[in-house]
Amino acid sequence: MRTMKIAVTGSTGLIGSALVHSLRTDGHEVVRVVRRTSRSADEVEWDPVRQYVDARGLHGCEAVVHLAGAGIADQRWTEAYKREIRESRILGTAAIAEAVASLHTPPRVLVCGSAIGFYGDTGDRAVDESAPPGDGFLPSLCVDWEESASAAEEEGVRTVFARTGLVVSRQGGAWGRLFPLFRAGLGGRLGTGRQYWSFIALHDEVAALRHLIDTESVEGPVNLTAPTPVTNREVTAAMGRVLHRPTPFPVPAAALRTVLGGLSQDVLGSQRVLPTQLLETGFTFAFPTIEEAIRAA
């Protein structure tokens, strides 16, 4: 990959910070899109709520990676927080897409973060990018989220939607909460444990995003999940093996619903998602199995 100038939103998050580090390590010029007045030449100011982007800072960028948005699992899903989740993604994506479209020389590619929540609860049924959206808050959000990038698509910018699964990392996300529990010997299956979790190692998530930037033939939705989704029971067993801890404490579904509210649907629901587009375009996973991903983390 030749060196290029790449803009990244959400650069302080789990995935964004790892992506920025990876790109800079390989000599690329990274412009961070930040929600405050820019303090250096490698920062661009934006305000997703006001749908403002200082587009001047995007001049010369060959790629824009948009990862910003309120955390899905950061808080209990109150109606107010669901509105924040929705607005942060739809308004922010529209702002970035319009800024990209306004440039005299737009970037070659816009990679927009999305989520496998698009598919809803798939049960035991395996789905890939050809599947329609499911029902509920997350599928509806993902549909509108992806549609809000239309300004860039209409301008002819290759636009990719990175539908990310559960990222395995000790630094944040779902696994950032699971690791301390399992290390303390308090880990266990969630609900019945029969629900499928479609995961991806943080290393592979970053590598996949870079693959989407590089691969000119890729556009539209791409599932960023490992090729071997597993049940929550299998996740629990793998965590126990890797950390050498017992896993005796199942968490009842009713307790999860009380603590997590609407988010419990995402934890207890089953999503068996396959990365067909990644595999067909030549991507190779470094950590394709759950045990390898946990050990890497």
Salt bridges, closest charged atoms under 4 A:
ASP26 OD2 - ARG210 NH1 2.82
ASP42 OD2 - ARG24 NH2 3.07
GLU43 OE2 - ARG32 NH1 3.10
GLU43 OE2 - ARG36 NH2 2.84
ASP47 OD2 - ARG50 NE 3.05
ASP54 OD1 - ARG56 NE 2.86
GLU62 OE1 - ARG2 NH2 2.48
GLU62 OE1 - ARG108 NE 3.26
GLU79 OE2 - LYS82 NZ 3.57
ASP144 OD2 - ARG86 NH2 2.17
GLU146 OE2 - ARG163 NE 2.83
GLU216 OE2 - ARG108 NH1 2.21
GLU216 OE1 - ARG158 NE 3.72
GLU291 OE1 - ARG241 NH2 2.78
GLU291 OE2 - ARG295 NH2 3.05
